Amino acid sequence: MLLLVINPGSTSTKIAVYAEEHQLWQATLRHSATELQRYPTVADQYEFRHQAVLDVLREKHLELKTLTAVVGRGGLLKPITGGTYRVNEAMVRDLRASTRGQHASNLGGLIAYEIAQELGIPAFITDPVVVDELEEVARISGFPEIERKSIFHALNQKAVARRYSQEIGKPYANLNLIVVHMGGGVSVGVHRQGRVIDVNNALDGEGPFSTERSGGIPAGDLVRLCYSGKYTLEEMLKKISGRGGLVAYLNTNDFPQIRQQAAQGDKTAQLLIQAFVYQIAKEIGAGASVLCGKIDAILLTGGIAHDRETVAEIKERIGFLAPVVIYPGEDELLALAQGALRVLRGEEKEKVYI
C-alpha cells in the first residue's frame, strides 16, 4: 500500500510517501513570513499550500493513481475520541470554517481530501490534538463556568504508547501508561487501557511550563494582571502560549542553548531547568494518583527527550513509580501513515466524524 502523508505546520509543510511503514521520500516546504503575510487567515493559505504540495509531487514524478490513500494532519475539530477518521464533508466543513480555531494543521485534512477525491481513494486523519477521552471527573475545574479541556500532543503520545506496547508484546488496551511529551509545549497524559483519561491542556495554560508555554499560573495574580490595563487580550494570550515559559525568562526557546547557558554558569538558566524538571515530575506524580499507582511504564518523548541530562533528572525524581522508557523526538509522518495502515489492514475500524 502506497500512502501520501501531508503535515502542515505554521511555517512549513512536510510531505512524505510511504510503502507500508517504509518511507520512500520526504520533503519539507519552507514558507517565509513574506509569503504567508499575504493571507489574512490560515484558511486563506489553502490554495497556496495545496499547489505547493502538487508541485512537489510533480517534481518527484509520483504517479498519483498508484496511491492507496492520502493522510493529513488533523486540525482543531470538535472533541473526538482517538483513532483514524476518514475525512468527510462534515469534517471538511468544520476545517474550512475554523470554528474551533485557526491552526495550520486544519489544512492537512483539507488538502488530503481534495487530492483523494480526484483519485477516488480515501483520505484520513489520525489522533488530532483535540482527542478527548477524559473521564467526567477530570473535566471539573472548580469553576462552573470553565470546564477542563483535552488539547494535547495526541498523535505522538498515542504513537509512542502503541510502539511501547508492541515492543513488550502486550496490547495498548491492556496497559496503564503515563506519557510525557516535551517540546514547545509539555503534555502529560494518563493512558488507561488505551484511553487518555486525563491530560493537561498543553496549549492553553495548564500543567508544567515549557519553552513557549506559561503552564499553570496563580489564578488571582493572573486575573489582576489581565485587569491592570497594561496588556490587551491578544497580548495576554500570547504570554500564555507563544511567549510564556522559558522564552519569557531567557528570550530564547532553544532548549540546547539554555542547557549550554546553564553549563557555562548562568544561575537563572540553571534554576529554570530545575523548575522545568520539577514541574514535569510533579505532573507525573499527579498522573500516578489517577492510576492509583498501578503504572506499567512512564514514557518520555518529544524533542527535549533528546537531552540526556533532563531525562536523567526527571528519572531521578519519578523513577520509583514505574520503569521509564525514552522515545526521543516525534515522528509525526510515520505516526500518520501507521494510523491509516491500521484501518486499511483491518486492524482497526475507521471512525466517523459527525
N, C-alpha and C positions, 0 to 999 in steps of 0.2 A: 504493500500500500504506500502510495506517494502522497505526502502531505505538504501543503504550503502553510507556513506559520507567520503571522503578522503581529508585531508587538509595538504599537506606537507609544513613545514617551514624550515628555514635554518638549524636548529639543532634538529628538531623533526618532527614526522608525527602524526597528530591527526586523529583518526578514530572513527566513530560512526554509530550506526544503529538506524533508526527512523521508528516507525509505525505511519504514517502520521506525525504530529508535535511532537509526544511523543518520547523522546529519551529512547531507551531500554538500551543501554550501550554506554560508551565512553572509549577509550584507547588512551594514549599518549605514543608514542615510542620515547625515547630519543636517539639521535645519537651523540656519542662522537666525539671530534675533531680527535682522533686517527682513528676511523672508517672511517670518511669522507676524511681524508688526502690521503687515498688510491686511490681516484678518482680525476683525473685532472680537470674535469668539472662537473657541476651539472647533465648534461645529462648522464654522466658515472655512476651516482648513481642509475639509473633506476632499474636495476636488483636487486640491494641490497635492495632498498626501496620496490619494488614490492613483493619480497619474504618476507620481514618483515611484510607487510600487510597480506599476505596469512597465515603466521604463527599465527598471532593474530586471524584471522578468524577461523582457525582450533582450537586454544585454547578455543575460545568462543563457539565452536560447532555450528557455524552458518551454516544452510543449505542454500547454495548459490542459489539453484534452487527456494527458496521461495522469492528471491529478485524481486522487480518490476523494479528498475533502480539503477544505480550507479552514484554518483555525485562527481566530482572532483573540486578542486580549480583551477580556470582559471589562466593561466600564461601570459607571455609577448607576446601577439599576435599582429596582425595588429590592428590599432584602429577600434573599433566596437561600435555600439550603445548598450545601456543597455538591459538586458534581459537574458533569458535562451537559450543556444545553445546546440544542440545535437553535440557531438563530432564526427567529420567525418574525412575522410582521409586527407583533406586539412589542418585541424587543427592539426592532428597528425604530419603531415609533418613539419609544422612550429614550433611546440613544440619541436620535436626531433632536428631540425636544430638550435634551439635557435637563429633565425635570428634577433629577437628583443632584445636579451639579455639573460644572464644566471640568472635564479632565481628558487628556489626550487618549487615554485608554478607551474612551467612548467610541473612538474612530475604528478601533480594531474589529469589532463585530460588524460595523457598517461596511468597511472595505472587504472583509471576508465574505459577507453576504452578497455584495454586488458581483464579485468575481465568481462565486459559486453559482449564483443564479444563472449567469450566462452559460455556464458549463453543465448545468443540470445535476450538480453534486451538492452534498450537504455542507453547510458552514456551521461551525461550533464555537462556543466559548467554554472555558473551564475555570472554575473556582475564582470568580471575580472578587474584588476587595469587599463587596457587600455581602459575602456569605454570612448568613445569620442562623446559627444553631443554638443560640443562648437558651438556657433554661429560664423559666419565668422569674425565678427568684433572683437571677443575675441581672435582670432588667431594672430592678428597683434601685433608684438613686438616693432616696431620702428626700427628694424634692419633687412633689407630684407633677409639676409642670414639665419636668425633664426626665426622660427615660434613657437608661444606658443603651448605647448602640454598639453593634458589632461592625467595625470597619477596620480591617487589618490585612496583613500580607498573606491572604488565604492561599493563593496559588503556591507560593514557596513553602508555607507551613504544611499544607496537605501533601505536597510532593515529597518533602523530606520524611514526613511521617510514614508515607507509603514505602519509601525507599528503605527506611529502617525496618519496617515490618517484613519486607522481602528478604532483607539480609539475615534476619533472625528466624525466618520461616514461620511466622505467626501472622494471622490476618490482622490488618489495621483495625477491623471492627472488634477485635478481642483485646486491644491494648489500651492502657492508660498512659498518656504521654503529656509532658509539658514541653512545648516547642517555643523557642525564643528566636525571633528574627531581629537581627541588629544591623541597621543600616541608617538611611536618612531618618527613618522612624524606627521605634522599637515596639514590637508587639510580643506579648507573652500569652500564648494560647493554651488552654486546658483541654486536651483531647481525650474524651472518654468514649471508648468503643466506637471510634470512627466519627465522632461529632465534636465540634469545638463548643463546649457548653459554657465557657466563659473566656473572655479576652478583653484586654483594654482597647479602647478606641484610639488606635495609633495615629490617626490623622488629626484628631480634634481636641487634644489636651487631656489624655488620661494616661496613667501609668508612668514608667520611667521617662526622664528626659532623654534626648538623643542628640545627634549632631545638629539637627534642624528643628526639633520639636521641643516645646517647653515641658511636656509632661504635665502631671497633676500640679496645680498651683493652689496655695492657700486661698480659699474661696472669698473670704471677706476682703483681703487685700486686693484681689483681682477686681472685685466689684467696685471698690473705692477708686482704683486706678482707671477703670472704664468711665467713671463719672467725674474724673478730675478735670476734664476739659483739655487735657494735653494731647489726646490721641483720637483719631477718627475710628469708626467701626472697622474699616479696612485695615488700618494700622494695627489695631489690637489683634485682629485675626491673624495678621502676618507675624506678630510677636509670638503667637501660639504655634503656628505652623509655617515654617519657612525661615523665620529669623529668630526662633527660640532655641533653647538648649545651648550646646557648646558654641555655636556660631555667635550667639548673643554675648557670651563672655569673652571669646577669644578672636572674634571676627574671622573665623575660618571654620568650615565644615569638613575639612580634610583630616580624618582621624589619624592617619600615619604621621602627618605633620604635627598634630597635637601630641602624639606619643613621643615624637622626636623632641619637641619643646620640653616635655616633662623630663626626658632623659638628660637634657642639657641643663637641668636645674631650675626650670620655670616652676615656681611654687604653685602658682594659680593653676597651671595645666595639670600638675600632679594632683592637686586637691580635686579638680573637676573629674579627672579619670577615676579617682577613688569614689567619688559620689556617683558617677555613672555606673560603676560596678555595684556599688551599694544598693542603688535603687532597683537595678535589674534583679539582684539577689533577693531583695525584699518581695518583688512581684512574683518571683518563682516560689518563694515561701508561701505567699498568699494562694497561689495555684495549688500548692501541695495540700493546703487545708480543704480546698474544694474537692479534691480526690481522697480526702480523709487519710492521706499519707500512702495510699496504695498506688504507687507510681512505678511503671515498668522502666521508664528512662526519661532523661531530660536531654533534649536535642537543641544544640546551639547552631544557628545558621545565619546567613546574611553576610554582607561584605566585611563587617567588623569581626566576624568569626575567624578571619584570616590572621587576626592579631593574637599571637600566642600568649602574650602577657595578659591581655584582657581575659582570654579564655581561662588561663590558669588561675587568675584572681577570682573569677566567678566560681570556678570549680572548688576553690578553697572554701568558699562560703556555703555552697549548697551541695557539695559532693556527698554529704552524709545522707541526703534524701533518696538518691537513686543513682544508677550509672549515668554518666554524662557522655554523650556522643557528639562529635563535631562534624558538621557538614558546611564547610566554608562556602561563601558566595551564594548565588541563586541562579539556577539555570532555567529561566522562565520559558525560553523557547522549547526546550525539551519537555518541560512540565506540560505545556500546552499540547504538544504533539502526543504525549502519553495519555492525556485526558481524552483526546479524540480516538486514539487507538483502543482504549478500554471499551468504548462504545462500539466501534467498528468490529472489534473481535467478539463482541457479545459478552464481555466480562462484566459490563455494567449496562443498565438501561439509560438511554438518553433521557434527559429531563425536559419538561415543557415549561417555558416561561409564559405566564399569564398576565 
